[in-house]
Amino acid sequence: MARVGNRTVHFFRQEGNVSTTIFEGKHEQVVPAVLALLPVGNRRVNQAPTVLFIGDSNGEIKEGWVHQLSFE
């Protein structure tokens, strides 16, 4: 199974120069995964990469927004 750092990847899809990765995480940054996207040495990209992280770290607490928006 694929991993980001030591976290399990649940979904990965790539179309052209856009990719989506959903992985198990906590409330921390995954710096090596983001740094791998940046142009280094001879590797160049046509435009600056955009990185969007969406997390549900509030899903761990009963009053968090994840539970407030659920249908339960």
PyMOL Python script that loads the backbone (N, CA, C, O; Angstrom):
from pymol import cmd

cmd.read_pdbstr("""\
ATOM      1  N   MET A   1       0.846  -1.182   0.000  1.00  0.00           N
ATOM      2  CA  MET A   1       0.000   0.000   0.000  1.00  0.00           C
ATOM      3  C   MET A   1       0.888   1.241   0.000  1.00  0.00           C
ATOM      4  O   MET A   1       1.918   1.274   0.674  1.00  0.00           O
ATOM      5  N   ALA A   2       0.488   2.254  -0.754  1.00  0.00           N
ATOM      6  CA  ALA A   2       1.267   3.494  -0.845  1.00  0.00           C
ATOM      7  C   ALA A   2       1.259   4.244   0.481  1.00  0.00           C
ATOM      8  O   ALA A   2       0.347   4.101   1.296  1.00  0.00           O
ATOM      9  N   ARG A   3       2.307   5.051   0.673  1.00  0.00           N
ATOM     10  CA  ARG A   3       2.418   5.802   1.920  1.00  0.00           C
ATOM     11  C   ARG A   3       2.952   7.207   1.638  1.00  0.00           C
ATOM     12  O   ARG A   3       3.696   7.420   0.680  1.00  0.00           O
ATOM     13  N   VAL A   4       2.564   8.155   2.478  1.00  0.00           N
ATOM     14  CA  VAL A   4       3.136   9.499   2.515  1.00  0.00           C
ATOM     15  C   VAL A   4       3.828   9.582   3.856  1.00  0.00           C
ATOM     16  O   VAL A   4       3.172   9.609   4.897  1.00  0.00           O
ATOM     17  N   GLY A   5       5.161   9.625   3.841  1.00  0.00           N
ATOM     18  CA  GLY A   5       5.886   9.510   5.103  1.00  0.00           C
ATOM     19  C   GLY A   5       5.563   8.147   5.697  1.00  0.00           C
ATOM     20  O   GLY A   5       5.761   7.124   5.041  1.00  0.00           O
ATOM     21  N   ASN A   6       5.075   8.121   6.914  1.00  0.00           N
ATOM     22  CA  ASN A   6       4.670   6.844   7.520  1.00  0.00           C
ATOM     23  C   ASN A   6       3.149   6.734   7.590  1.00  0.00           C
ATOM     24  O   ASN A   6       2.623   5.977   8.405  1.00  0.00           O
ATOM     25  N   ARG A   7       2.433   7.485   6.741  1.00  0.00           N
ATOM     26  CA  ARG A   7       0.969   7.497   6.759  1.00  0.00           C
ATOM     27  C   ARG A   7       0.401   6.722   5.576  1.00  0.00           C
ATOM     28  O   ARG A   7       0.953   6.775   4.477  1.00  0.00           O
ATOM     29  N   THR A   8      -0.684   6.013   5.792  1.00  0.00           N
ATOM     30  CA  THR A   8      -1.328   5.220   4.754  1.00  0.00           C
ATOM     31  C   THR A   8      -2.066   6.120   3.766  1.00  0.00           C
ATOM     32  O   THR A   8      -2.802   7.019   4.170  1.00  0.00           O
ATOM     33  N   VAL A   9      -1.868   5.875   2.473  1.00  0.00           N
ATOM     34  CA  VAL A   9      -2.590   6.604   1.427  1.00  0.00           C
ATOM     35  C   VAL A   9      -3.871   5.840   1.117  1.00  0.00           C
ATOM     36  O   VAL A   9      -3.824   4.654   0.789  1.00  0.00           O
ATOM     37  N   HIS A  10      -5.016   6.514   1.218  1.00  0.00           N
ATOM     38  CA  HIS A  10      -6.313   5.896   0.945  1.00  0.00           C
ATOM     39  C   HIS A  10      -6.764   6.122  -0.492  1.00  0.00           C
ATOM     40  O   HIS A  10      -7.543   5.331  -1.024  1.00  0.00           O
ATOM     41  N   PHE A  11      -6.281   7.203  -1.135  1.00  0.00           N
ATOM     42  CA  PHE A  11      -6.706   7.525  -2.501  1.00  0.00           C
ATOM     43  C   PHE A  11      -5.613   8.342  -3.175  1.00  0.00           C
ATOM     44  O   PHE A  11      -5.038   9.247  -2.570  1.00  0.00           O
ATOM     45  N   PHE A  12      -5.331   8.014  -4.437  1.00  0.00           N
ATOM     46  CA  PHE A  12      -4.408   8.821  -5.239  1.00  0.00           C
ATOM     47  C   PHE A  12      -4.918   8.843  -6.669  1.00  0.00           C
ATOM     48  O   PHE A  12      -5.285   7.805  -7.220  1.00  0.00           O
ATOM     49  N   ARG A  13      -4.939  10.022  -7.269  1.00  0.00           N
ATOM     50  CA  ARG A  13      -5.334  10.160  -8.667  1.00  0.00           C
ATOM     51  C   ARG A  13      -4.520  11.282  -9.273  1.00  0.00           C
ATOM     52  O   ARG A  13      -4.299  12.310  -8.634  1.00  0.00           O
ATOM     53  N   GLN A  14      -4.068  11.087 -10.517  1.00  0.00           N
ATOM     54  CA  GLN A  14      -3.328  12.133 -11.216  1.00  0.00           C
ATOM     55  C   GLN A  14      -3.874  12.277 -12.622  1.00  0.00           C
ATOM     56  O   GLN A  14      -4.066  11.288 -13.329  1.00  0.00           O
ATOM     57  N   GLU A  15      -4.124  13.513 -13.023  1.00  0.00           N
ATOM     58  CA  GLU A  15      -4.550  13.867 -14.375  1.00  0.00           C
ATOM     59  C   GLU A  15      -3.664  15.017 -14.829  1.00  0.00           C
ATOM     60  O   GLU A  15      -3.745  16.116 -14.282  1.00  0.00           O
ATOM     61  N   GLY A  16      -2.834  14.777 -15.810  1.00  0.00           N
ATOM     62  CA  GLY A  16      -1.915  15.819 -16.270  1.00  0.00           C
ATOM     63  C   GLY A  16      -0.976  16.231 -15.155  1.00  0.00           C
ATOM     64  O   GLY A  16      -0.302  15.390 -14.561  1.00  0.00           O
ATOM     65  N   ASN A  17      -0.929  17.530 -14.868  1.00  0.00           N
ATOM     66  CA  ASN A  17      -0.029  18.003 -13.812  1.00  0.00           C
ATOM     67  C   ASN A  17      -0.757  18.255 -12.497  1.00  0.00           C
ATOM     68  O   ASN A  17      -0.247  18.969 -11.633  1.00  0.00           O
ATOM     69  N   VAL A  18      -1.950  17.672 -12.339  1.00  0.00           N
ATOM     70  CA  VAL A  18      -2.723  17.824 -11.104  1.00  0.00           C
ATOM     71  C   VAL A  18      -2.856  16.463 -10.438  1.00  0.00           C
ATOM     72  O   VAL A  18      -3.212  15.480 -11.088  1.00  0.00           O
ATOM     73  N   SER A  19      -2.572  16.407  -9.147  1.00  0.00           N
ATOM     74  CA  SER A  19      -2.741  15.147  -8.423  1.00  0.00           C
ATOM     75  C   SER A  19      -3.481  15.391  -7.117  1.00  0.00           C
ATOM     76  O   SER A  19      -3.414  16.474  -6.536  1.00  0.00           O
ATOM     77  N   THR A  20      -4.190  14.356  -6.668  1.00  0.00           N
ATOM     78  CA  THR A  20      -4.907  14.385  -5.393  1.00  0.00           C
ATOM     79  C   THR A  20      -4.468  13.181  -4.584  1.00  0.00           C
ATOM     80  O   THR A  20      -4.484  12.054  -5.078  1.00  0.00           O
ATOM     81  N   THR A  21      -4.077  13.418  -3.345  1.00  0.00           N
ATOM     82  CA  THR A  21      -3.678  12.341  -2.442  1.00  0.00           C
ATOM     83  C   THR A  21      -4.445  12.503  -1.146  1.00  0.00           C
ATOM     84  O   THR A  21      -4.406  13.563  -0.522  1.00  0.00           O
ATOM     85  N   ILE A  22      -5.142  11.453  -0.740  1.00  0.00           N
ATOM     86  CA  ILE A  22      -5.836  11.449   0.550  1.00  0.00           C
ATOM     87  C   ILE A  22      -5.138  10.416   1.415  1.00  0.00           C
ATOM     88  O   ILE A  22      -5.040   9.245   1.049  1.00  0.00           O
ATOM     89  N   PHE A  23      -4.654  10.863   2.571  1.00  0.00           N
ATOM     90  CA  PHE A  23      -3.909   9.964   3.439  1.00  0.00           C
ATOM     91  C   PHE A  23      -4.298  10.177   4.884  1.00  0.00           C
ATOM     92  O   PHE A  23      -4.861  11.209   5.250  1.00  0.00           O
ATOM     93  N   GLU A  24      -3.990   9.180   5.703  1.00  0.00           N
ATOM     94  CA  GLU A  24      -4.252   9.239   7.139  1.00  0.00           C
ATOM     95  C   GLU A  24      -3.218  10.146   7.780  1.00  0.00           C
ATOM     96  O   GLU A  24      -2.020   9.985   7.549  1.00  0.00           O
ATOM     97  N   GLY A  25      -3.667  11.088   8.573  1.00  0.00           N
ATOM     98  CA  GLY A  25      -2.731  11.998   9.207  1.00  0.00           C
ATOM     99  C   GLY A  25      -3.245  12.509  10.529  1.00  0.00           C
ATOM    100  O   GLY A  25      -4.314  12.119  11.000  1.00  0.00           O
ATOM    101  N   LYS A  26      -2.483  13.367  11.103  1.00  0.00           N
ATOM    102  CA  LYS A  26      -2.865  14.017  12.349  1.00  0.00           C
ATOM    103  C   LYS A  26      -2.719  15.516  12.132  1.00  0.00           C
ATOM    104  O   LYS A  26      -2.784  15.972  10.990  1.00  0.00           O
ATOM    105  N   HIS A  27      -2.531  16.277  13.161  1.00  0.00           N
ATOM    106  CA  HIS A  27      -2.452  17.734  13.045  1.00  0.00           C
ATOM    107  C   HIS A  27      -0.985  18.154  12.928  1.00  0.00           C
ATOM    108  O   HIS A  27      -0.432  18.782  13.831  1.00  0.00           O
ATOM    109  N   GLU A  28      -0.362  17.794  11.794  1.00  0.00           N
ATOM    110  CA  GLU A  28       1.033  18.142  11.584  1.00  0.00           C
ATOM    111  C   GLU A  28       1.268  18.355  10.097  1.00  0.00           C
ATOM    112  O   GLU A  28       0.452  17.948   9.271  1.00  0.00           O
ATOM    113  N   GLN A  29       2.366  18.983   9.760  1.00  0.00           N
ATOM    114  CA  GLN A  29       2.730  19.198   8.365  1.00  0.00           C
ATOM    115  C   GLN A  29       3.518  17.999   7.858  1.00  0.00           C
ATOM    116  O   GLN A  29       4.225  17.342   8.622  1.00  0.00           O
ATOM    117  N   VAL A  30       3.392  17.723   6.579  1.00  0.00           N
ATOM    118  CA  VAL A  30       4.132  16.633   5.945  1.00  0.00           C
ATOM    119  C   VAL A  30       5.134  17.281   4.990  1.00  0.00           C
ATOM    120  O   VAL A  30       4.972  17.245   3.770  1.00  0.00           O
ATOM    121  N   VAL A  31       6.161  17.868   5.575  1.00  0.00           N
ATOM    122  CA  VAL A  31       7.120  18.689   4.829  1.00  0.00           C
ATOM    123  C   VAL A  31       7.797  17.934   3.689  1.00  0.00           C
ATOM    124  O   VAL A  31       7.836  18.476   2.584  1.00  0.00           O
ATOM    125  N   PRO A  32       8.335  16.721   3.870  1.00  0.00           N
ATOM    126  CA  PRO A  32       9.015  16.053   2.751  1.00  0.00           C
ATOM    127  C   PRO A  32       8.109  15.840   1.539  1.00  0.00           C
ATOM    128  O   PRO A  32       8.578  15.943   0.406  1.00  0.00           O
ATOM    129  N   ALA A  33       6.829  15.546   1.746  1.00  0.00           N
ATOM    130  CA  ALA A  33       5.910  15.335   0.624  1.00  0.00           C
ATOM    131  C   ALA A  33       5.699  16.625  -0.161  1.00  0.00           C
ATOM    132  O   ALA A  33       5.582  16.591  -1.386  1.00  0.00           O
ATOM    133  N   VAL A  34       5.650  17.749   0.526  1.00  0.00           N
ATOM    134  CA  VAL A  34       5.474  19.038  -0.144  1.00  0.00           C
ATOM    135  C   VAL A  34       6.765  19.463  -0.836  1.00  0.00           C
ATOM    136  O   VAL A  34       6.729  19.952  -1.965  1.00  0.00           O
ATOM    137  N   LEU A  35       7.894  19.281  -0.174  1.00  0.00           N
ATOM    138  CA  LEU A  35       9.171  19.670  -0.773  1.00  0.00           C
ATOM    139  C   LEU A  35       9.453  18.898  -2.052  1.00  0.00           C
ATOM    140  O   LEU A  35      10.136  19.412  -2.938  1.00  0.00           O
ATOM    141  N   ALA A  36       8.946  17.679  -2.170  1.00  0.00           N
ATOM    142  CA  ALA A  36       9.158  16.876  -3.375  1.00  0.00           C
ATOM    143  C   ALA A  36       8.491  17.506  -4.598  1.00  0.00           C
ATOM    144  O   ALA A  36       8.862  17.182  -5.726  1.00  0.00           O
ATOM    145  N   LEU A  37       7.524  18.389  -4.405  1.00  0.00           N
ATOM    146  CA  LEU A  37       6.838  19.041  -5.522  1.00  0.00           C
ATOM    147  C   LEU A  37       7.600  20.232  -6.089  1.00  0.00           C
ATOM    148  O   LEU A  37       7.327  20.662  -7.210  1.00  0.00           O
ATOM    149  N   LEU A  38       8.536  20.763  -5.342  1.00  0.00           N
ATOM    150  CA  LEU A  38       9.228  21.982  -5.751  1.00  0.00           C
ATOM    151  C   LEU A  38      10.356  21.690  -6.731  1.00  0.00           C
ATOM    152  O   LEU A  38      11.019  20.659  -6.617  1.00  0.00           O
ATOM    153  N   PRO A  39      10.588  22.591  -7.703  1.00  0.00           N
ATOM    154  CA  PRO A  39      11.675  22.380  -8.659  1.00  0.00           C
ATOM    155  C   PRO A  39      13.035  22.506  -7.977  1.00  0.00           C
ATOM    156  O   PRO A  39      13.309  23.490  -7.289  1.00  0.00           O
ATOM    157  N   VAL A  40      13.878  21.502  -8.177  1.00  0.00           N
ATOM    158  CA  VAL A  40      15.206  21.487  -7.567  1.00  0.00           C
ATOM    159  C   VAL A  40      16.203  21.018  -8.621  1.00  0.00           C
ATOM    160  O   VAL A  40      15.932  20.072  -9.361  1.00  0.00           O
ATOM    161  N   GLY A  41      17.346  21.676  -8.688  1.00  0.00           N
ATOM    162  CA  GLY A  41      18.373  21.261  -9.640  1.00  0.00           C
ATOM    163  C   GLY A  41      17.885  21.414 -11.068  1.00  0.00           C
ATOM    164  O   GLY A  41      17.454  22.497 -11.462  1.00  0.00           O
ATOM    165  N   ASN A  42      17.946  20.339 -11.851  1.00  0.00           N
ATOM    166  CA  ASN A  42      17.543  20.374 -13.253  1.00  0.00           C
ATOM    167  C   ASN A  42      16.044  20.178 -13.448  1.00  0.00           C
ATOM    168  O   ASN A  42      15.534  20.364 -14.553  1.00  0.00           O
ATOM    169  N   ARG A  43      15.347  19.811 -12.404  1.00  0.00           N
ATOM    170  CA  ARG A  43      13.907  19.570 -12.520  1.00  0.00           C
ATOM    171  C   ARG A  43      13.166  20.905 -12.446  1.00  0.00           C
ATOM    172  O   ARG A  43      13.285  21.626 -11.455  1.00  0.00           O
ATOM    173  N   ARG A  44      12.406  21.234 -13.481  1.00  0.00           N
ATOM    174  CA  ARG A  44      11.679  22.503 -13.522  1.00  0.00           C
ATOM    175  C   ARG A  44      10.202  22.237 -13.806  1.00  0.00           C
ATOM    176  O   ARG A  44       9.849  21.253 -14.456  1.00  0.00           O
ATOM    177  N   VAL A  45       9.360  23.120 -13.314  1.00  0.00           N
ATOM    178  CA  VAL A  45       7.928  23.052 -13.620  1.00  0.00           C
ATOM    179  C   VAL A  45       7.540  24.343 -14.334  1.00  0.00           C
ATOM    180  O   VAL A  45       8.196  25.370 -14.161  1.00  0.00           O
ATOM    181  N   ASN A  46       6.471  24.295 -15.138  1.00  0.00           N
ATOM    182  CA  ASN A  46       6.044  25.467 -15.901  1.00  0.00           C
ATOM    183  C   ASN A  46       5.442  26.560 -15.030  1.00  0.00           C
ATOM    184  O   ASN A  46       5.483  27.736 -15.392  1.00  0.00           O
ATOM    185  N   GLN A  47       4.891  26.186 -13.902  1.00  0.00           N
ATOM    186  CA  GLN A  47       4.299  27.172 -13.002  1.00  0.00           C
ATOM    187  C   GLN A  47       4.505  26.723 -11.570  1.00  0.00           C
ATOM    188  O   GLN A  47       4.824  25.564 -11.304  1.00  0.00           O
ATOM    189  N   ALA A  48       4.320  27.652 -10.661  1.00  0.00           N
ATOM    190  CA  ALA A  48       4.496  27.327  -9.243  1.00  0.00           C
ATOM    191  C   ALA A  48       3.429  26.323  -8.810  1.00  0.00           C
ATOM    192  O   ALA A  48       2.257  26.487  -9.149  1.00  0.00           O
ATOM    193  N   PRO A  49       3.820  25.288  -8.065  1.00  0.00           N
ATOM    194  CA  PRO A  49       2.825  24.313  -7.604  1.00  0.00           C
ATOM    195  C   PRO A  49       1.924  24.919  -6.531  1.00  0.00           C
ATOM    196  O   PRO A  49       2.339  25.801  -5.780  1.00  0.00           O
ATOM    197  N   THR A  50       0.705  24.439  -6.473  1.00  0.00           N
ATOM    198  CA  THR A  50      -0.236  24.829  -5.430  1.00  0.00           C
ATOM    199  C   THR A  50      -0.500  23.605  -4.576  1.00  0.00           C
ATOM    200  O   THR A  50      -0.816  22.536  -5.099  1.00  0.00           O
ATOM    201  N   VAL A  51      -0.374  23.751  -3.284  1.00  0.00           N
ATOM    202  CA  VAL A  51      -0.597  22.642  -2.361  1.00  0.00           C
ATOM    203  C   VAL A  51      -1.730  23.032  -1.432  1.00  0.00           C
ATOM    204  O   VAL A  51      -1.678  24.083  -0.794  1.00  0.00           O
ATOM    205  N   LEU A  52      -2.755  22.193  -1.349  1.00  0.00           N
ATOM    206  CA  LEU A  52      -3.894  22.437  -0.473  1.00  0.00           C
ATOM    207  C   LEU A  52      -4.025  21.264   0.482  1.00  0.00           C
ATOM    208  O   LEU A  52      -4.169  20.121   0.048  1.00  0.00           O
ATOM    209  N   PHE A  53      -3.976  21.536   1.768  1.00  0.00           N
ATOM    210  CA  PHE A  53      -4.176  20.510   2.786  1.00  0.00           C
ATOM    211  C   PHE A  53      -5.528  20.737   3.429  1.00  0.00           C
ATOM    212  O   PHE A  53      -5.833  21.849   3.861  1.00  0.00           O
ATOM    213  N   ILE A  54      -6.339  19.698   3.497  1.00  0.00           N
ATOM    214  CA  ILE A  54      -7.612  19.757   4.205  1.00  0.00           C
ATOM    215  C   ILE A  54      -7.585  18.638   5.227  1.00  0.00           C
ATOM    216  O   ILE A  54      -7.354  17.482   4.876  1.00  0.00           O
ATOM    217  N   GLY A  55      -7.814  18.964   6.469  1.00  0.00           N
ATOM    218  CA  GLY A  55      -7.757  17.947   7.514  1.00  0.00           C
ATOM    219  C   GLY A  55      -9.002  17.934   8.366  1.00  0.00           C
ATOM    220  O   GLY A  55      -9.763  18.901   8.400  1.00  0.00           O
ATOM    221  N   ASP A  56      -9.197  16.839   9.046  1.00  0.00           N
ATOM    222  CA  ASP A  56     -10.327  16.744   9.974  1.00  0.00           C
ATOM    223  C   ASP A  56      -9.827  16.479  11.384  1.00  0.00           C
ATOM    224  O   ASP A  56     -10.404  15.675  12.116  1.00  0.00           O
ATOM    225  N   SER A  57      -8.742  17.165  11.764  1.00  0.00           N
ATOM    226  CA  SER A  57      -8.211  16.949  13.110  1.00  0.00           C
ATOM    227  C   SER A  57      -9.253  17.268  14.166  1.00  0.00           C
ATOM    228  O   SER A  57      -9.187  16.744  15.278  1.00  0.00           O
ATOM    229  N   ASN A  58     -10.219  18.124  13.832  1.00  0.00           N
ATOM    230  CA  ASN A  58     -11.305  18.394  14.772  1.00  0.00           C
ATOM    231  C   ASN A  58     -12.281  17.229  14.864  1.00  0.00           C
ATOM    232  O   ASN A  58     -13.156  17.224  15.730  1.00  0.00           O
ATOM    233  N   GLY A  59     -12.143  16.243  13.986  1.00  0.00           N
ATOM    234  CA  GLY A  59     -12.998  15.065  14.045  1.00  0.00           C
ATOM    235  C   GLY A  59     -12.745  14.226  15.281  1.00  0.00           C
ATOM    236  O   GLY A  59     -13.541  13.348  15.614  1.00  0.00           O
ATOM    237  N   GLU A  60     -11.649  14.488  15.959  1.00  0.00           N
ATOM    238  CA  GLU A  60     -11.322  13.734  17.163  1.00  0.00           C
ATOM    239  C   GLU A  60     -12.093  14.215  18.381  1.00  0.00           C
ATOM    240  O   GLU A  60     -12.170  13.499  19.380  1.00  0.00           O
ATOM    241  N   ILE A  61     -12.667  15.415  18.321  1.00  0.00           N
ATOM    242  CA  ILE A  61     -13.403  15.912  19.484  1.00  0.00           C
ATOM    243  C   ILE A  61     -14.894  16.004  19.154  1.00  0.00           C
ATOM    244  O   ILE A  61     -15.269  16.312  18.023  1.00  0.00           O
ATOM    245  N   LYS A  62     -15.716  15.741  20.127  1.00  0.00           N
ATOM    246  CA  LYS A  62     -17.166  15.682  19.925  1.00  0.00           C
ATOM    247  C   LYS A  62     -17.735  17.007  19.429  1.00  0.00           C
ATOM    248  O   LYS A  62     -18.680  17.007  18.640  1.00  0.00           O
ATOM    249  N   GLU A  63     -17.179  18.140  19.874  1.00  0.00           N
ATOM    250  CA  GLU A  63     -17.700  19.451  19.495  1.00  0.00           C
ATOM    251  C   GLU A  63     -17.064  20.000  18.219  1.00  0.00           C
ATOM    252  O   GLU A  63     -17.379  21.120  17.818  1.00  0.00           O
ATOM    253  N   GLY A  64     -16.184  19.247  17.575  1.00  0.00           N
ATOM    254  CA  GLY A  64     -15.480  19.719  16.384  1.00  0.00           C
ATOM    255  C   GLY A  64     -16.411  19.891  15.198  1.00  0.00           C
ATOM    256  O   GLY A  64     -17.524  19.366  15.189  1.00  0.00           O
ATOM    257  N   TRP A  65     -15.948  20.634  14.192  1.00  0.00           N
ATOM    258  CA  TRP A  65     -16.790  20.940  13.035  1.00  0.00           C
ATOM    259  C   TRP A  65     -17.180  19.704  12.246  1.00  0.00           C
ATOM    260  O   TRP A  65     -18.232  19.691  11.607  1.00  0.00           O
ATOM    261  N   VAL A  66     -16.357  18.667  12.276  1.00  0.00           N
ATOM    262  CA  VAL A  66     -16.685  17.439  11.549  1.00  0.00           C
ATOM    263  C   VAL A  66     -17.994  16.865  12.062  1.00  0.00           C
ATOM    264  O   VAL A  66     -18.852  16.472  11.272  1.00  0.00           O
ATOM    265  N   HIS A  67     -18.155  16.811  13.378  1.00  0.00           N
ATOM    266  CA  HIS A  67     -19.385  16.279  13.969  1.00  0.00           C
ATOM    267  C   HIS A  67     -20.540  17.265  13.829  1.00  0.00           C
ATOM    268  O   HIS A  67     -21.688  16.848  13.675  1.00  0.00           O
ATOM    269  N   GLN A  68     -20.259  18.552  13.879  1.00  0.00           N
ATOM    270  CA  GLN A  68     -21.320  19.550  13.740  1.00  0.00           C
ATOM    271  C   GLN A  68     -21.955  19.511  12.351  1.00  0.00           C
ATOM    272  O   GLN A  68     -23.140  19.812  12.210  1.00  0.00           O
ATOM    273  N   LEU A  69     -21.192  19.149  11.334  1.00  0.00           N
ATOM    274  CA  LEU A  69     -21.711  19.106   9.970  1.00  0.00           C
ATOM    275  C   LEU A  69     -22.253  17.740   9.568  1.00  0.00           C
ATOM    276  O   LEU A  69     -22.769  17.593   8.461  1.00  0.00           O
ATOM    277  N   SER A  70     -22.151  16.750  10.427  1.00  0.00           N
ATOM    278  CA  SER A  70     -22.625  15.405  10.079  1.00  0.00           C
ATOM    279  C   SER A  70     -24.146  15.336  10.190  1.00  0.00           C
ATOM    280  O   SER A  70     -24.777  16.183  10.822  1.00  0.00           O
ATOM    281  N   PHE A  71     -24.719  14.311   9.563  1.00  0.00           N
ATOM    282  CA  PHE A  71     -26.166  14.125   9.574  1.00  0.00           C
ATOM    283  C   PHE A  71     -26.626  13.244  10.718  1.00  0.00           C
ATOM    284  O   PHE A  71     -27.810  12.920  10.807  1.00  0.00           O
ATOM    285  N   GLU A  72     -25.733  12.859  11.575  1.00  0.00           N
ATOM    286  CA  GLU A  72     -26.097  11.971  12.687  1.00  0.00           C
ATOM    287  C   GLU A  72     -26.775  12.720  13.797  1.00  0.00           C
ATOM    288  O   GLU A  72     -27.146  12.125  14.808  1.00  0.00           O
TER     289      GLU A  72
END
""", "prot")
cmd.dss("prot")
cmd.show_as("cartoon", "prot")
cmd.util.cbc("prot")
cmd.orient("prot")
